[in-house]
Amino acid sequence: MSSKNSILIAGLGAIGSILFSRLERQNAKLVCLTSKRGTQEIRTKGLVVHLFSDDTPKLHKAEVFEFLPDKYKFKRCIVATKAYNNQVLADYLVDYMDDDSSILLFQNGIDVEKPFTEKEKDWKITRAVSSIGAFRDEKGVTETAIGETKLGVINYTDIEEIEQWKTLLLSIGLKALIPEDLNKNFAYHYYLKAIVNSTINPIGSITKLKNGDIIKDKQLLDLIERIVDEIIAILASMMTISRSDALETIYEIARTTSDNKCSMLQDLEKGVKTEIDYLNGKFLEISKRENVAAPINSKLVSIIKTLSDKSEPEELTILEFKSLL
């Protein structure tokens, strides 16, 4: 086993497994880093992935580790872990990534790149804003939708670097693109996706509805509009977000991933920590800094955290949510 010319995939959750499967089918050299439990299961049983275009799932073998071998070094890494793991991961990768390595963050949330950009390295950080739909159950990982994946530069100017990521993603069947306003306004796309996740994820998690069913409910559509309006006001001093762009993007992604449970609901069902702090929680932080009222986001954060730690009966949290409708 060797890491030479291999891509490191950090995180084999639903999205990480989809990326692994697509890359492996194109004979890419891959090394995977995941949890102790995930490593044991994959080494014992393999990794089962059912892509959107598959008639039947595929069973993969993987070079997977909980801790990487000491001599391994990588030039490229795809990060698909939960955002709250990024600080620990960035600290860990210092010993396994070359100083000028390229890292693609395939994650939800705001400021998820900071733990990597703050390292005293020349790592080239790229972000992927994607609407791939996927879920994991006892049978394996299933891809439910393939939306666009927009790529944006975080901390470098070499356009060839981001073009290489785009070429790689296109080669494995993803709808990868680099927005024309890449160098000027990628933040717009970044925050637009965060708004999508900050509406669909908490609402889907609380109601337990699939994405497509959320936008069929008039009361929930009204709530989505009010969440969007609140976030636009929060961001007003930083940038102008188009209300119509935000709503159209939410509806488009909800339709594209209509049969999918949002990732936050999947986390709650598994009893694992959610990414609420990197979505509505980040908007709440900005609101406090900008002295802008954010009662809806505040309540959504509170409800999700209550559901996550099970500190109150679920019926009470549902009543609290209904007070928003």
N, C-alpha and C positions, 0 to 999 in steps of 0.2 A: 504494500500500500504506500502511496506517495501523494503529497499535496501538489507536486509540480504540475503547473498548468490547470489545476482544478479550481472550480468555483466553490467557495464555502457558502452553504446555505445555513443561516442561523435561525432556527425555529421551524419545526415541522408541524405546526398547527394546520388548519384547513387551507389557508392561502399558501403557506410554505410548502405543503405537500403537493398542491396543484402545480406550483412552479417547479418543484423537483420532478414530478411526473412528466411534465412537458419537456423539460430539459433532458431528462434521462432518455426519453424516446428519440431525441435527436443525437444521442450518443455523447452528450456533454460529460466531461469528467467532473464528478461532484463529490464533495465531502460535506456531511451534515452534522450540525451541532444542535442537540435538543436535550430535553429533560432526562433524568435518570429513568423514569418510568417509560418514556417514549423510546429511549435507546434500547431498553430491555425488550419491549414489545416488538419493535421493528427487527431487532436481531433474531428474535425467536420466531415471529410470525410473518415478517415482511411488512410492506406498506401497500395497502390496497387503495387504488385511486380510480375513480370512475369519472372520466372527463365528459364534457358536454356532448362530444361527438362519438363517444364509445357506445358500442352495442352491449359490451360486457366490461366489467372492471378489469384492471390490470394489476397483477401482483408484482411489486418491485422488491428487489434486494437493494440495500443501501449501505454505503460506508458511513456509519453513524456513530457519534460519540457523545457522551456526557461531558468528557474532558478531552480536549484534543491532544494527540501525541506531541511531545515537547519539541520535536524538530520540524513540525509542520509550519509552513509559511504560505501566505496567500496574497495574490495580487488583486483578486476580485472577491467580493462578498455581497450576497443578497441577504438583507435582514428582514425577517418576517415574524419576529417575535412580538409579543405584546409590548406596547410603548413603555410601560412601567419597568420593563427589564433593561432598558437601553443603557442606563448608567453602569450597571454591573457588567453588561455585555461589552460596552466600550472599554471599560477598565481591563477586561479579560483579553480583548482582541489586540491590545497593545503588544503582546508577546507573540502574536500569530499573524499579524498583518505587516507587510513591508511599509516603510514610511510614506511611500507614494502610492499606496494601494487605492483602489476605487471601490466605493461602498454604495450600493443601491438600497434605499430604505423603502420597503413595500409595506407601509404601515399607515394606520389612521392616526389622526391627532395633530395637535399644534405643538410646535417647538420640539418635536421628537428627535430632530437632528442635533440638538445642542450638546448632548454628551459626547458626540463624535467630533464635532467641530471644535470643541474646547480642548481636545487633546493636542499636545505639542507634536503633532504629526502633519504631514502634507497630504493626508487622506483627501481624496476627491469625493465629495458627498453629493449624491444625486437622489432626488425624491421621486417616487412614483405615486401619482394620484389615480387610483384605479377603482373600477366598479365591477370587479370579478365577484361572482357569487359562489359561495362554497359552504358546505357544512360537514361536520364529522359526527359519525355515530359508531355503534359497535361493529358495523360492517366495513368501515373504512371512511374515506373522504370522497365526497361527491361534488363535482363542479355543477352549478346550477345556471350560471349565466356568464357571458363574456362581454363586458362593456369596454369602453375605451380606457386606455392607460396613458395618462399624460405624464411626461417626464420633465423635470425641472432641475436646473443647476442650483446648488446651494452655495458653494464656496470656491468655485474655480471658473476659469475663462476658456478652457480648451474645449471647443465645440466638438472635436473629434471624440472626446471621452463620452459625452452623452449620446453621440451618434452610434457609438459601439454598443451601448446598452439598448438603444432603439433597435438596431439591427438584430441583436440577440433575441429580444422579445418578439420581434416580427417573425424570426425564424422558427419560433416555437408556437406560432399561431395566435399570438395576442395582438390586439388592435392598438399598438403602441404609436404614439405621435409626440412630436415636440411642438408646442404652441408657437405660432409665429412671433408672439410677443415675449418669447422665452426670457430674454435678458432683462426685460423691463417690468413685466407684470405676472411672472409665474405665481407670485404671492396671491394674486387674485384667484387663480385656479385652486391654489392650496387652501385658502380660506373658504372658497365656495364648496369644496368637498367636505371641509370640516362642518359647514352649516348643514349639509346633507346628512352627515353622520350624527349631528347633534339634534336632528329631528327624528329621522327614521329609527335610530338605535334606541333612545329612551322610550319613545312611544311604542315601538314593537316589543321592547322588553317588558313594559308594564302591562300592555294589553295582551301579549303573547300572540299577536297577529303576525301573519306573514307579510312581507313588504307590500305585495300587491293589494292586500286587503285593507291596509292602513289608508290608502288614498281612495277607497270606496266609501269611507265613512265621513259624512258631512261635518260632524263635530270634530273629528280628528283633523280634517282638512283646515278647519277654522283655527285649530290650535297650531298647526304647522305654520300658518300665515303669521300668527302672533309671535311664535318663536323666531321666525325669520325677521320680522320687524324689530324685535328686541335686539337680535344680534347685529343687524344693520346699524342700529343706533349705537351699540357698543363699539363698533368698528369705525364709526363716522370720522373720528379724528385721525385714523390711520389710513383708510382708503374708502372709496365709494363702491359699495357692492350693489349691483342691480337687483332689485326685488324680483323682477320678472326672470332674470337669469337664475336666481336662487330657486324660485318655485319651479321653474321649468326643469331644472336639473334634478331636483328632488323627485318630481313626478316621473321623469324619464328613467332615473335609476330604480325607482320603486317598481315601475313597469318591467324594466329589463330583468330585475331580480325578483319578480312577483311571487315565485314559489319558494323563495328563500326566507329562512328565519335570520334576522340580523345577528351579527356576531356577538353583540352584547347579550341578547337573549340566550344564545348558545352558552355563553360564559356563565350566566346565572343558573341555567339548567345543570351545568357541570359543577357548580359550586366553586368556581374560580373567580378571581378578582376581575372586575370590568375595567374598561378604559375611560370611564366617565370623567376622571380627572383631566384627561387630555382632550376632551371634547367640550361638553357644556361647562365643565369645571374650569377650563382655560378661559372660556368666554367670561365666566364669572370673575376670574382673576383680573382680566382686562377691564371689566366694568367697574371694579373697585378702584383700580388705578386711575381710570378716566372719570370716576365719580358719576357713573351712569347707572340708573336703576335697572336691575335684572331679576325681577321677582319670579318669572317663569323658569328661567335657567336655574335659579337658586332652588326652586322647589323640585325640579327634575333631578338635580344632583342629589338632593336630600332623599328623594324617593328611591332612586337606584341604589344608593348606599345602604338604605334601610333594607331593601330587598336582598342586597348582597350579604350583609352581615346578619340578616334575619333577626334584627333587634325588636321588631314589632310583628304582630300577626299580619299576614299578607292582605287580609280584608281591610285593615286600617289604611294600608298604603294605597290600596285601590280607591278608597273613599277620598284620600288626599289628592290623588290624581284627578278624580272626577270633579273636584273643586276647581280645576283648571278649565273644564269644558263649559 
